[in-house]
């Protein structure tokens, strides 16, 4: 009896830990939403919470696989990573970062120039000095945009390395933008340009 109770407590703790924050929500969306369309549908938009609630409820009305618990998890996530009212912060002076900027502004390591219509590897170091990756304060997602269009998002978990790598097709000289999302300090962006040389 006592043993069962201890197991129950451990079980609830595991559930509690695994459902805090946004961890796993993009993966959940990949499972539930991509039956009908790509994730660029939600990730290319910016809305307030009420609008996200309405959109996700509409999608759930079309698919019995999307239960109310998943709906609220997805609404919480989208209201945070794609909120029209939330500022995306950038460095005020790239050559002279403030303390908070040094912890949050992503460092993009990309080729200066590639051949037109080739692939380029983009390495992202989450910040100049590294960002905490503890369960209550970590970078939970890194977004990649090319010329303003959403391309990809990598989800991260606490204790994981916060450095990620993307691969993009570069057709013409393009602006690459990376946005990192912190559980505590908001959303931070940096940009770089990849030029194209003739094929
Ligand atoms: C059963 C099929 C289906 C599923 C599952 C589905 N969608 Fe959709 N979704 C659609 C269709 C069809 C459209 C385009 C028509 C429309 O806008 O209603 C759409 C459009 C959208 C749009 C664009 C709406 C706009 O106003 O431009 C968003 C955002 C979206 N879906 C989000 C989601 C999310 C998030 C999920 C997963 C939780 C999801 N969808 C799951 C069928 C689905």
Boltz pocket constraint, residues with backbone or C-beta under 6 A from the ligand:
constraints:
  - pocket:
      binder: B
      contacts: [[A, 29], [A, 32], [A, 33], [A, 34], [A, 35], [A, 36], [A, 37], [A, 41], [A, 42], [A, 43], [A, 45], [A, 55], [A, 56], [A, 59], [A, 62], [A, 63], [A, 66], [A, 74]]
      max_distance: 6.0
